Amino acid sequence: MNEDFFADYKNYIVVPEVEKQVGKEEFDPKNYAEHYILTMSIFDSRLSSLRDANKFEIDIEKSIKTVLEDFNQKQYQVYHLKLLELDKFKNYFILALSSKTKFEDGDENKRVSFIIDKMLTNAFYIGQKWFNLIGDKGRVERKLFCYSFKKYVVESQDHQELNS
């Protein structure tokens, strides 16, 4: 190939637009239609408590923070996840899931399962190497979390005053 072939390459440079950082605005629960409290534990766990993750060179707190930031940026204007409780001496952690739209009655299980199993698990399993935290049964089933959830409903101020 002739060395001068790309001599005018500067004429072809198109600087990419900087990707806008979305999802960085302050979380306001009033902007979301529904909220759920998720209790997450490791399926087929090799840990007695979350602090044991250090043995596998995993910083649980940093991992969760990284995954939630990424999730919130990608799901901006749809869902938001927030860490509510992380006690390294326990074997579970608590998240709040907020949705911009209401889930249809009876559809909560399917929607929450989809969010955890399809949208969230892979970021932990591969991205944060949490596959090291589960035993053989978890690897075979490719399942990382056991979870439970409950809808979080804030009673309005008027309703609270009527009940007093």
Secondary structure, 3 states (H helix, E strand, C coil): CCCCCCCCHHHHCCCCCCCCCCCCCCCCHHHCCEEEEEEEEECCECCCCHHHHHHHCCCHHHHHHHHHHHHHHHCCCCEEEEEEEECCCCCEEEEEEEECCCCCCCCHHHHHHHHHHHHHHHHHHHHCCHHHHECHHHHHHCCCEEEEEEEECCCCHHHHHHHC
